[in-house]
Amino acid sequence: MTQPNDDVILRVDRLNVDFTFGKMNLKAARDVSFDLRLGRTTCLVGESGSGKSVTARAIMNIVEPAVISSGAVTLFDLKEGEVLELASLDPDGAEIRAVRGARIAMIFQEPMSSLSPVHTIGAQIIEAIMLHQDVDKHEARKRAIEALRDVHIHDPERAVDRYPFEYSGGMRQRAMIAMALACEPDVLIADEPTTALDVTTQAGILKLIRELQVSHGMAVMFITHDMGVVAEIADDVVVMLRGDVVEHGAVEQIFHEPKHSYSRALIGASLGLNNAEARPAPPTEGTPLISARDLSLFFPGQRKLLGKPDPGVQTLKDVSFDLWPGEILGVVGESGSGKTTLGRVLMGKYQPEAGEALYRTGSGDVRDLADRNSFRDKQVYREIRMIFQDPYSSLNPRMTVEQIIAEPLWVNNIAKGAAMRDRVAELLEIVGLSPAMMERYPHAFSGGQRQRIGIARAIALEPRIIIADEATSALDGSIRAQVLDLLLKLRDELGMAILFIAHDIGVVRYFCDRVVVMHKGQIVETGTAHQICDAPREDYTKALLSAVPSPDPRNRKIMPPLSVAE
Amino acid sequence: MIAYLARRLIAMILTLLILSMVVFVVIQLPPGDFVTSYIARLSSMGEVPDENVVEAIRAQYKLDDPLFVQYWAWLEGMFTGNFGFSFEMKRPVAEIFSQRIGISLTVEILAIVVMWGIAIPIGIYSAVYQYSVGDYVATIVGFLGIAVPNFLFALILMYVCYVWFGVTITGLNSPDFANERWSLAKLLDFASHVWAPVLVIATGGAATLIRVLRANLLDELKKPYVLTARAKGLKRHKVIMRYPVRVAMNPLISVVGWVLPTVISSSFVTAIVLNMPTLSPILLRALLSQDMYLAGALILFMGFLTMIGTLLSDILLAWIDPRIRMGMIGAR
């Protein structure tokens, strides 16, 4: 292949990646073609299973157990004028290993599990440096410290000897970036690097990647399913669906003149959340279902063998709010703000030191949820149910869907035998699944379907309140919208109240009636969803909102506006 | 760290004390004592025991005193290094110990080393090349190793060695050397015998370890940090040895805790079959004949080994895994 005349650094040409199971052959990527250019960011978008990550790994030629069946990945050396074809190299050979980490580097979604838990951050960066650069250990260590400084890690001389589990999520991702960029690669592949982070941390990481891209002049390939992130950072967009590239173009064109129906659906789903109509404020007269006053909870620190004693955390401080019948109350904040703890206090998992949370039961009496005794007769557990964040680990893999959904029914002696089966079938229909799926096990379902099963389990007892802890955070864009719509429909049909705990303030605008914003265990602002999103009063709320990516490339909030490209 | 060790040591001493009480009571539970079973044995052979001798033994070991007095006498003796007297073998317990403990520990430590030497490479191979021919062979052999009792393997080994090669592999030394002092020749003779029990004990344990290591490593191999390390440009086998194997070793190290005592108790039958001069056959005999000082000291010694093993594995784990090191609650 000849050298293209512009600054194309990497060309993917009709790449095919196959998984083989026995005689079955699954095409994970089909005739994928695109170019990466120095100084530009190319976003690969699509839902999970669309072949984005497989494509990224094929560029590095690490696809086992799959195989690259045909196609080419060509890496150009612009200074030397050399051309290297990667896809046909021996996946463990010296040539491809000299490219990995040195010319093409990669960062991943889960910064905790992507770093070795038993080696220090420094050791892992030094290893990468010494693999590709002819330096001694002392010099490598100095460079590792510099790399950590470049990603704005505080006190890098000390941080270099820390272990990944001593870092916060955002810091770990910064350390990953430091490791990836230690050898100054030409191409950085970022596979969902901000999906596991909350919005303010995400904004910081996105800015950092852009800053380093400008200073190193590298090409960035960014994989994400969040169209807001795409609008903020992309120069070019590749839309993938079930292994195929369905659309490929500049970000302006994809967002404002999408050609393929799937691109339109993706963008529509993300715009829908932002342009939601204000809903009539739900009635807030009469008596609230839950009336929480001055809840405070302190977790004492553990004594450590090494290092300073941990001072403990004031997880909740004077938290007061009301939950009215039939309303959806959003609880938003960064990780560590105490929002999940609040949900667990209401379920009796923790008892606060001070304050009360009065709950008016279906039979009319008042229980204090801050008191362990209120949960003795299980009535509260029948009336307040939970939906969890991770649809994969919150369903027992050894139980069928029928057993999972029926469990609350037989535990509470509500239905047995044929009646129970009928009820499960009915519940499955309510959440939009076929009753014929009853016999299957959770692994046969996608993430969105599993979350529907979790919802069916939660509504099986016709609860009065559902506590949804990050119930849609793990779902892709369009599936998230479907699950939110399902919950809205159920709220209207069953008349239950929902306490919606989320770090994604973008979802809240679409889904919630009222919102409380939490920061460091305290409620900083309470208001209707539209007031919070459109006219926030407190600085913290404003900061939180400004970190939410805007799903319009012409109206970027986090990144500087588009440079005059082409 | 020192505070942590001190706390663990105090806990160990207290546990040993409680264990000693339990051991003592349990040994006393069956009706009668050593003297009655001794008399029974003598009379079954048609001899009449000497009343005076019997009375003397009873008085010396306070056998007619209450349990607590007997226990106290036993405990007191142990603090001064006097572990009591073995009625059965007519020698002080301490002497029996010192004679056999060296050989016991040598055999068992050799067995552990061989066990790990077999298990680690095979376990890694089995996980890395999952569902390959080699993995299936290792799996089948491993399950055979778990399923076949040690003593049966020992019998087969003896049979094969004798019938095919004309070698006897019982004992740890040839009869000529049995009562000799240690010399190079005796050491060589020892080496030519010891491989059989070591192999028998090691294969049984190795089979389990292979399964544990394989399962753990399979989990670790799928972790994203493996991909990260490969994306750095490391060679595949280097990645595997440096990252997932290191994390997957944790359970193998926690195993040290129970490996130490099992090398005494589980090699029982093997030791008897192979006629080895180690501690485990003695324990069985002592228990059968209600030789309570010998049995008590042996059981206590096993408890002690368990605790040492657990402490060792905890320290090793803290040493190789920083997550455990940082989480250890220590200096209070």
Boltz contact constraints between the chains, C-beta under 6 A:
constraints:
  - contact:
      token1: [A, 60]
      token2: [B, 231]
      max_distance: 6.0
  - contact:
      token1: [A, 62]
      token2: [B, 230]
      max_distance: 6.0
  - contact:
      token1: [A, 92]
      token2: [B, 236]
      max_distance: 6.0
  - contact:
      token1: [A, 97]
      token2: [B, 233]
      max_distance: 6.0
  - contact:
      token1: [A, 100]
      token2: [B, 231]
      max_distance: 6.0
  - contact:
      token1: [A, 100]
      token2: [B, 233]
      max_distance: 6.0
  - contact:
      token1: [A, 101]
      token2: [B, 232]
      max_distance: 6.0
  - contact:
      token1: [A, 101]
      token2: [B, 233]
      max_distance: 6.0
  - contact:
      token1: [A, 106]
      token2: [B, 231]
      max_distance: 6.0
  - contact:
      token1: [A, 108]
      token2: [B, 224]
      max_distance: 6.0
  - contact:
      token1: [A, 110]
      token2: [B, 224]
      max_distance: 6.0
  - contact:
      token1: [A, 113]
      token2: [B, 223]
      max_distance: 6.0
  - contact:
      token1: [A, 113]
      token2: [B, 224]
      max_distance: 6.0
  - contact:
      token1: [A, 114]
      token2: [B, 224]
      max_distance: 6.0
  - contact:
      token1: [A, 114]
      token2: [B, 225]
      max_distance: 6.0
  - contact:
      token1: [A, 114]
      token2: [B, 228]
      max_distance: 6.0
  - contact:
      token1: [A, 115]
      token2: [B, 225]
      max_distance: 6.0
  - contact:
      token1: [A, 116]
      token2: [B, 225]
      max_distance: 6.0
  - contact:
      token1: [A, 116]
      token2: [B, 243]
      max_distance: 6.0
  - contact:
      token1: [A, 117]
      token2: [B, 323]
      max_distance: 6.0
  - contact:
      token1: [A, 118]
      token2: [B, 246]
      max_distance: 6.0
  - contact:
      token1: [A, 118]
      token2: [B, 247]
      max_distance: 6.0
  - contact:
      token1: [A, 118]
      token2: [B, 321]
      max_distance: 6.0
  - contact:
      token1: [A, 128]
      token2: [B, 232]
      max_distance: 6.0
  - contact:
      token1: [A, 131]
      token2: [B, 233]
      max_distance: 6.0
  - contact:
      token1: [A, 163]
      token2: [B, 322]
      max_distance: 6.0
  - contact:
      token1: [A, 165]
      token2: [B, 323]
      max_distance: 6.0
  - contact:
      token1: [A, 303]
      token2: [B, 329]
      max_distance: 6.0
  - contact:
      token1: [A, 305]
      token2: [B, 328]
      max_distance: 6.0
  - contact:
      token1: [A, 305]
      token2: [B, 330]
      max_distance: 6.0
